[in-house]
Amino acid sequence: MNRPKNLVYCILFLAFFLYSCTEQFVPELKDDISILVVDGKITNAEGPYQVRLFRTVNLNQPDSLNPEQEAIISIYDDKGNSDSFIETLPGVYKNLNTDFRGVIGNSYWIEIQTSDGKKYESKPEIIPPEIIIEKIYAEDSKIIQDNGSYLNGAGFYLNAKSPSNQSSYLRWSYQESWEWHSPFSAPKTDNPSQICYPYRTSNNIFLFDGSLLNNKDFKRLFTKFIGQNEVKLNYNYFIDISLYSVSLENFRFWNNIQKSIQNNGQIYDIIPSNSEGNICACEDDEVAIGYFEASSINTLGQVFTLSDFEQEFETFPKECEEFIIKTRGELPDTLRYHIIRSYPEENVMAFVVRPNYCYDCNVKYSPSKPSFWP
């Protein structure tokens, strides 16, 4: 594949999988490119399994990825088993048979037929042996900020091991939640609450190549940093890590994407030749990008509190500090802001405000613990 076309595919893939790139790069390309983007996986964990299909429409417009609907998707293994997927949301498909489950050592692939009759398939991939998370732990730590100064905080790590000593390539992600207390009290919803549980998932790519290790024992794999200017550790903080044992091809695929992101917008420096992934089009004039992954998974969660650290952390959320909105007579949006006081200033009115969730966290967060909490 030639260099310009490879560059196009890399840009399109990054737009689909990683909306949080630092600076948007808009090349001078034809705006009628339409490429199928595939994202899915099967693991040894209980299903259902999910495949997302989107199609690029216009490179010159943001958010130009449209869901690919009414596709026919089937999954197969090398033992003669198969299952079908059904569309549950636009472009999102889940397999029908809840008893269909990935098995370590078996090979899996999917076949896709879009509504216009075009066919695609993934290259078969074997689910490698599981890598077990042995421990999640945190330490007092610090990082260097962009301005060269140090920020103290807490670093979160994991230790893992391959019981079979055969798995070498790791990818992991996390979801986190913490107990948030609104520092002020005033009802803003029908069911006001001062204690809520924010929830976030990681959008970073965490990888480790253990192929050179004779003993597949993986230590001190960095996962998360919480600065001492954050309030996540004031009460209970919960992190849940999913560790995937992946193939060499899968590792290379995500490593190429990671390099492109770390290149900070200088996409011409590194052209990831394998970023199209393992999706093949059955027609010569069609192209698809993305990856259908077959991996084993192991998950572990851990609760942390301030008592786990020696240093002190911020107790008052910075986003709840009061600030001023100036208008020409109209009130600030009371659905968003709590007005503390106001005063005239030349030809405008100045309103001292705070976000409403600083008084009733139910405005922004859920008062219920996420399902993955212990």
Secondary structure, DSSP 8 states (H G I E B T S, - for coil): --HHHHHHHHHHHHHHH-TT-SS----S--TT---EEEEEEEESS----EEEEEEE--TTSTT-EEE--S-EEEEEETTS-EEEEEEEETTEEEES-TT----TT-EEEEEEE-TTS-EEEE--EE-----EEEEEEEEEEEEE-TTS-EEEEEEEEEEEE-TTS---EEEEEEEEEE-EE-SS----SSS--SEE--EEE--S-EEEE-TT-SS-EEEEEEEEEEETT--TTSS-EEEEEEEEE--HHHHHHHHHHHHHHHTTT-TTT---TTTTBTEEESSTT--EEEEEEEEEEEEEEEEE-GGG-SS----S-GGGS-EEEEESS----TTTEEEEEEEEETTEEEEEEEEGGGT-GGGTS-SS--TT--
